[in-house]
Amino acid sequence: MTINEILKNTLHRPWELPNKDWKFYQEWNKAIFLHWKVDYDELRKFVPKELEIDLFEGNAWVSLVAFSMEKIRPKNLPHFAPISNFGEINIRTYIKSGKKTGVYFLSIEGGKKISCKIAKEISELPYRYSKMKRKSNSYVSQNTEFNDSFEIQFNLGKEQKTKSNLDIWLTERYALFQDTKDAINEYEIHHPVWSLQEIEIKSLTTHYARFENLLKGTPNQIGYSKGVQVIAWGMHKKKLTDYY
């Protein structure tokens, strides 16, 4: 799909596209979605008080998404594969800010040191490097600094012809909110609707000591996607004092 086609395909969005030029193109490919229903009070410890936790039928959720970031580039420049393509794992939850719903990252890891450094400087997102390796039916990550690790082996099933309301709620998010020392940064994105595919987990290990009370046991909801093309706008910074 061309960028113009992506930008014209907006009927699935909960609000209109930003009225300004987009800044970055990227692709989120071969995405593994693992979702846990979590205790609200436990989750609240990790989310800035300026952001409201979004709930689905009264329940809070946290997700681990492991995928391949590809072809990321500024609007008027080509992508450069040694930097633009890398493995990424984010642990996220779902929030509200004003009239918009979005995601908030509890953790975000990249599989290349240089890519993490550049992404962190440009976006102010808390990227950190983890050693990652993926094959057609497995994804492995290890971070020795934090003693974090993730390993999954899986088989893929058929395409989902219909998605549940929960699947839509968990995947169709068009804003990201992330805190810094003195602000909440807002990032708007746009992409086509996620197509989902069934996935069977053969083995799964998630070791994130900080989130041991969130990523507990078997995920309540799982899925896989071949990926989406993503358009991103520039960062909007809102001072913490503006929330009070």
Long-range contacts (C-beta under 8 A, 24 or more apart in sequence): 1-192, 1-229, 3-229, 3-231, 6-190, 6-191, 6-192, 6-229, 6-231, 7-190, 7-231, 9-192, 10-190, 12-172, 12-192, 12-193, 13-174, 13-190, 14-100, 14-101, 14-172, 14-174, 15-99, 15-100, 15-174, 17-190, 18-188, 18-233, 20-233, 20-234, 21-75, 21-233, 22-75, 22-190, 22-231, 22-232, 22-233, 23-74, 23-75, 23-232, 23-233, 23-234, 24-72, 24-73, 24-74, 24-75, 24-231, 24-232, 25-71, 25-72, 25-73, 25-75, 25-79, 25-229, 25-230, 25-231, 25-232, 26-69, 26-70, 26-71, 26-72, 26-73, 26-84, 26-229, 26-230, 26-232, 27-69, 27-70, 27-71, 27-72, 27-227, 27-228, 27-229, 27-230, 28-67, 28-68, 28-69, 28-70, 28-191, 28-227, 28-228, 28-230, 29-67, 29-68, 29-69, 29-70, 29-226, 29-227, 30-67, 30-68, 30-134, 30-224, 30-225, 30-226, 30-227, 31-65, 31-66, 31-67, 31-224, 31-225, 31-227, 32-65, 32-66, 32-67, 32-139, 32-152, 32-154, 32-199, 32-224, 33-63, 33-65, 33-170, 33-171, 33-196, 33-221, 33-222, 33-223, 33-224, 33-225, 34-63, 34-64, 34-65, 34-66, 34-152, 34-204, 34-206, 34-219, 34-222, 35-61, 35-62, 35-63, 35-170, 35-219, 35-220, 35-221, 35-222, 36-61, 36-62, 36-63, 36-214, 36-215, 36-216, 36-217, 36-219, 36-220, 37-61, 37-220, 38-62, 38-93, 38-213, 38-214, 39-213, 39-214, 42-213, 42-214, 43-93, 43-214, 46-93, 46-106, 46-211, 46-214, 47-93, 47-95, 47-104, 48-104, 48-179, 48-184, 50-97, 50-179, 50-184, 50-240, 50-243, 51-95, 51-96, 51-97, 51-104, 51-177, 51-179, 51-184, 52-95, 52-96, 52-97, 53-93, 53-94, 53-95, 53-96, 54-94, 54-95, 54-96, 54-101, 56-94, 56-166, 56-169, 56-170, 60-93, 60-94, 61-93, 61-94, 61-170, 62-91, 62-92, 62-93, 62-106, 62-211, 62-214, 62-215, 63-91, 63-92, 63-93, 63-170, 64-89, 64-90, 64-91, 64-150, 64-206, 64-215, 64-219, 65-89, 65-90, 65-91, 65-92, 66-134, 66-139, 66-141, 66-150, 66-152, 67-227, 68-134, 68-227, 69-110, 69-115, 82-112, 82-114, 83-112, 83-114, 83-115, 83-118, 84-115, 86-110, 86-111, 86-112, 86-115, 86-132, 87-111, 87-112, 87-132, 87-133, 87-134, 87-139, 87-141, 89-130, 89-132, 89-141, 89-150, 91-208, 91-211, 91-215, 94-169, 94-170, 94-173, 95-177, 97-175, 97-177, 97-184, 97-186, 100-174, 100-175, 100-186, 101-173, 101-175, 102-173, 102-174, 102-175, 102-176, 102-177, 102-186, 103-173, 103-175, 103-176, 103-177, 104-176, 104-177, 104-178, 105-176, 105-178, 106-211, 106-214, 107-148, 107-208, 107-210, 107-211, 109-141, 109-143, 109-148, 111-141, 123-187, 123-235, 124-178, 124-180, 124-185, 124-235, 125-178, 126-178, 137-202, 146-208, 146-209, 146-210, 147-207, 147-209, 148-207, 148-208, 148-209, 149-205, 149-206, 149-207, 150-205, 150-206, 150-207, 150-208, 151-203, 151-204, 151-205, 152-201, 152-203, 152-204, 152-205, 153-201, 153-202, 153-203, 153-204, 154-199, 154-200, 154-201, 154-202, 154-224, 155-199, 155-200, 155-202, 156-197, 156-198, 156-199, 156-200, 156-224, 157-197, 157-198, 157-199, 157-200, 158-197, 158-198, 159-195, 159-196, 159-197, 159-198, 160-195, 160-196, 160-197, 160-198, 160-223, 163-196, 166-221, 167-196, 167-221, 167-223, 170-221, 171-196, 171-223, 171-225, 182-239, 182-240, 183-237, 183-238, 183-239, 183-240, 184-237, 184-238, 184-240, 184-243, 185-235, 185-236, 185-237, 185-238, 186-235, 186-236, 186-237, 186-238, 187-232, 187-233, 187-235, 187-236, 188-232, 188-233, 188-236, 189-230, 189-231, 189-232, 189-233, 190-230, 190-231, 190-232, 191-228, 191-229, 191-230, 191-231, 192-228, 192-229, 194-225, 194-228, 195-225, 195-226, 196-223, 196-224, 196-225, 197-223, 197-224, 197-225, 197-226, 198-223, 198-224, 199-223, 199-224
